[in-house]
C-alpha cells in the first residue's frame, strides 16, 4: 500500500481469510502502469504464487518485475 501512495489513492478491504482487495482510485495510464509494477514487486517480494488482478473488472497480467 505504501508503494502505491505516490501514484494513486487506495483503500484496503479484507475479503476473508488471507484474501484482500486493494481499490485504486481511477487515474492515468501511467499511474496504472506504476501501480501494476508496484503490485508485481510486492507479490514477488512476499513470494505470492497466485494472484488475481482486475482492472475495471477485467483480469490483467502483472508485469514481470524479476
C-alpha positions, 0 to 999 in steps of 0.5 A: 500500500505504501508503494502505491501512495505516490501514484494513486489513492487506495483503500484496503478491504479484507475479503476473508481469510488471507484474501484482500482487495486493494481499490485504486482510485481511477487515474492515468495510464501511467499511474496504472502502469506504476501501480501494476509494477508496484503490485508485481514487486510486492507479490514477488517480494512476499513470494505470492504464487497466485494472484488475481488482478482486475482492472475495471473488472477485467483480469490483467497480467502483472508485469514481470518485475524479476 
